[in-house]
Each structure stands twice: as structure tokens, then as C-alpha cells.
Amino acid sequence: MSRSPHDIINDLERDRSLHEPDRLRERSEVLDRLESWRLCGLPGHLETAVEAGLRDRIEALCVDLESVDDQLCESIRRDVQLGAGARRLLECAYAAGPDEGGRTAGDSYDYLDALISGVLQIDEPGMPLAGLAAEMVFYQPTPARHIFDMIARTALDERDVLIDLGSGLGQVPMLAAICTGARCVGIEWEAAHVECARRCAHSLNLDRVTFVQGDVREIDLSAGTVFYLYTPFEDTMLRDVLDMLRAQAATREIRICTLGPCTATVAQERWLQVVGPWEIHRAAVFRSA
Ligand SMILES: C[S@@+](CC[C@H](N)C(=O)[O-])C[C@H]1O[C@@H](n2cnc3c(N)ncnc32)[C@H](O)[C@@H]1O
């Protein structure tokens, strides 16, 4: 028999373990359920005084649990500003355990994105966007779990330079710089996005991250050892950039990490070998042959 909201709320009010900072995922699941009750009403309840009382308790629980998350984000943000954010961010990212059953697959957002948003606090663009040319793909951030997956699978270190080709608001280079010893560069067409990314990196004291405004096709890529593409462009633009990367690979070994539909195109390149598992809804890693 399913338990009544009343019993569930009683239990949640007693369950202090949800206040442990690292129970982020469990808190997020509880908050999602409470949020749906807040918005849609309690299952099987009429508008009564009892429900009004429960509503107040739901509201109080939400405020209480959200404040645990806010404090966690603020405290990790302070660690990042002191150059010591990697351990706690990676602990949060990998706390859910290995990816059995394809939990990390897909392009939806989850509790890790809320964590990253609270830690990085990237502003909204303060000026209008310039607009994209044909074949450029609009901004959509990589879900945080894929960034952590990519960080783990590329094992970036201080010899690496990660270049995010079409970096948007810059969370991939910033997280990679926080969590690894690599130098990280974001190249982005939209000046407004570059400005936000630079402001955020400055506020976090991230001195190994730089952002370059421009069209990837016109930027020198010779420093990069690992290139990241979350399908930033399509068709001939993707072809042109793959040709540029192939020219880079003629001078040194490079790795390319992709997410999204561009992976299928990159996987056809004969000068690249896939490293580890390749699943369409997960980041893929390639190495120049
Ligand atoms: C799907 S978003 C990826 C954002 C970011 N890499 C991430 O994963 O969070 C693609 C981004 O590429 C940018 N972009 C598209 N074509 C570009 C080009 N030729 N040069 C530079 N940036 C480009 C877009 O403005 C957009 O911000």
C-alpha cells in the first residue's frame, strides 16, 4: 500500500540525514517530489484545513533543504576561489557511483547541474547576442555529469591544454580547470557569452582558463592537446574544423572528445581511433592515430 503524504512528510521532518551535505542526490529527489506537491497539490487531498497545514510543512521542508544546498554551493565556491575546489566537486560528482544502467546517458539536466550553477554563478549575458551564422548551433550547456565523465575519461593533467570549440558560457573549461591541472581555453563566437565566462572565471580566481572570442575556423589551435565539441556546428563548418584538427594531428598526438550528434561524424574520421566505450548518448573520446 502506498504511504500517505502525511506519513512521508512526518518521516522527512525527522530524517536529519538529508541535511548531510553529500546527500545531494537524495535531497534533490525529495525536493522534486515536494515541488510537484507544491505545484499540483497532494495526491487524493481536497482543499481542506488539513491540506493547508501540510502545505505549510512542505513549504518549510523545501526552504530547509534548499538552504542546505545553498550552503554547500557557497562553501565549495569558496574552496574553488582558494584553488582547492577539485576534491569536493569530484566527490559530489562521483558520489552516485559507477554508471550502471546508463544513468549518465541523455541530454537532460539533474542535481549536478544545480550544484554547478550554484558554485559557478555564471551571470546572464548583459548585452544582446550577435546571432549565429548558418550551421552554427545555438548555446546549450553540456549537462554537468557528462563534463565530469569527460574529465574522468581524458585524465587531463598539467601537460594538457583543453580547448572547448564553441564554449558558450564557459562551464566546460572552468570545471576542467578547477578539477584538473590542465590549461583550458574556450573559443566562442558570441561576445556576450565570452564576457560572462571571463567575468565568472575572474570571480573564481581561475588563472588557467582563458576565453577567446571569434569563429573557431579563424583561431590558432596549435596549443591544444584535447579538443571538446558539444555539437557546436554542423555540415561544412564541422567538416572545415575537422580538417583543421587533422592538420594539428599531423604535428602531434591529439585527443578529441565529443557529445551529441557530431559524434557520429567524428567517428567516421579514419585518422581517429575511438578510446574506450562509444555510446551515442555519452561523451566519446578519440585519439589521433
Ligand atoms: C551546443 S553549445 C556548446 C556550449 C559549450 N561547449 C558546452 O558544452 O557547454 C555550441 C556553442 O558553440 C558556439 N559556436 C557555434 N559555432 C561557432 C564557431 N564557428 N566559432 C565559435 N563558436 C561557435 C555557439 O555560439 C554555442 O555557444
The ligand as a Gaussian input file, in Angstrom:
#p B3LYP/6-31G(d) Opt

LIG

0 1
 C       25.861000      23.434000     -28.069000
 S       26.717000      24.884000     -27.494000
 C       28.015000      24.163000     -26.551000
 C       28.479000      25.043000     -25.409000
 C       29.595000      24.503000     -24.560000
 N       30.633000      23.875000     -25.327000
 C       29.104000      23.495000     -23.553000
 O       29.246000      22.319000     -23.843000
 O       28.570000      23.844000     -22.501000
 C       27.525000      25.418000     -29.007000
 C       28.229000      26.758000     -28.875000
 O       29.113000      26.912000     -29.990000
 C       29.101000      28.268000     -30.400000
 N       29.566000      28.291000     -31.805000
 C       28.918000      27.792000     -32.885000
 N       29.684000      27.934000     -33.989000
 C       30.838000      28.532000     -33.601000
 C       32.024000      28.925000     -34.291000
 N       32.193000      28.728000     -35.603000
 N       33.026000      29.508000     -33.583000
 C       32.881000      29.719000     -32.247000
 N       31.781000      29.367000     -31.540000
 C       30.771000      28.768000     -32.208000
 C       27.658000      28.697000     -30.184000
 O       27.551000      30.098000     -30.062000
 C       27.313000      27.960000     -28.868000
 O       27.605000      28.766000     -27.758000

